[in-house]
Amino acid sequence: MKVTIDGQEINVEPGTTILQAARMIGGESVPPAMCYYSKLKGSGGKCRCCLVEVSKGSEADPRPMPKLMASCVTGVMDGMEVKSITSERVLDARKSVTEFLLINHPLDCPICDQAGECDLQNLSFKHGSAKTRYIEERRTFEPENIGDKIQLHMNRCILCYRCVMTADQLTDNRVHGVVNRGDHAQISTCISKAIDNEFSGNMIDVCPVGALTDKTFRFKQRVWFNKPFNAHRDCDKCCGKTTLWMFGNEIQRVTARKDQYHEVEEFICNECRFDHKDVNDWVIEGPRKFEKDSVINQNNYTREIEPVKIDTEKNILLGRDKDRKKISMPAVPLKEKEEKVYKEGNV
Amino acid sequence: MSIETISLSGRKKEVSNKKMSFWESLYLVAIVKGLLITIRHLFKRKVTIKYPDQTRELSPVYRGQHMLMRDEEGRERCTACGLCALSCPAEAITMKAEERKPEEKHLYREEKYASIYEINMLRCIFCGLCEEACPKQAIYLTKSRVMVKPSSDREDFIYGKEKLVMPLDMAIKNTQMKTAN
């Protein structure tokens, strides 16, 4: 079937949605998606971020569709013409949807662990306005403890249902769902039961905002100070292919590998995610690459820099031995291995 | 024009070993010329000031010692979001975040706070980008004339929270001023 999105033609299989077709083309005209997740069945159609204008229904019925369509759940028709960023209406709708999503979302990015890799942050940066028009009090929930591995911040949730679908489709008995309705709807493990499923950690990766975050990584580091590396290990439960978020020689967080649409390539098990924080457990393949404008690339060097060798007196090159001590962060002492490197001056 | 005589700046002068004439060898003309320049400067505006008695006015964009502010209730504003450290071109700022305990609610404004916050004053260039980046209005570069006190130890230039956080009595005074007005 032939579809035209923003003037770019592509031939796709019947049954593809507009969003998938746009992703095949790539580039600027891909609509943003907060709830649609290609790896989860039945996801999409909730956040309305991916609204597009269908200016020509199909070859058989060329009338335009009267309303903007959610591209993630609208299938393509032969000869369909779609306007994404070329339509003023779509951009306006996206702006309004962003404003709606941010009504109850707290402005706590400085505290949130998701900041820097948050889809809602990216969306509001691109489509949102800097000011809020909302004067009423935001919806708040009592903090709820859902176990020692995953942190739930219900206030930040945008009700995309991705995590519920993950729990439904990846794990055998779901202990996690949405209770109440409308404005009071909230994610909860029913009866506040701790989530102890083998693949429950994937909810963290799937969450587009900071509602579900890694408790073992809580407030440890801002994501852009970490160095991400591709790594793998032999795991009998999952593929074992992960991204390690390192700080120096310490693994601070393990996540699945995410592609350019921030969807995980392959789901990983909880053992890989939470229990293996030692470098010796992993085979490191190399640095993980991100989009050029991602904050994660900030101050990152993709290759190790060898010290330059200069033939001269040691004191000129490295200073006096007694001066070579750690002066910053005295409360966090160096590890034995690091101290040796430090003393040699190769830091 | 040959390469020897070309002068791009126009200020190149040829030096020669030419013999001085009688009047030139007396130096009288040269001395009078020099004195005239000196006398002319007596009547010009002075460029110096009498320093300890007089001080120059600070520029409106003057940036001095950093301070981590407290809010009206005396709680620390900083949440250790790391944006100051990210924006710092000299990489002078380091910090470590910690989760606030329920009994510390009167000390820190948000759920997360900086347990360690250090500025390396040997690296800092007082550019003020940290102040600009701060989303919580926590770090400010004050108008203090004292920038960094001299010392012979490198450790003394690592300013921790004890030197950077606004003193509590200052915060109390600020709040009193605000409520009085």
Interface residues (C-beta under 8 A of the other chain):
Chain A: D108 C109 P110 I111 A115 R218 F219 K220 Q221 R222 W224 F225 V295 Q298 N299 D323 I327 S328 M329 A331 V332
Chain B: T79 A80 C81 G82 L83 A85 L86 E91 T94 K96 A97 E98 E99 E110 E111 K112 I116 E118 N120 P135 K136 R154 E155 I158
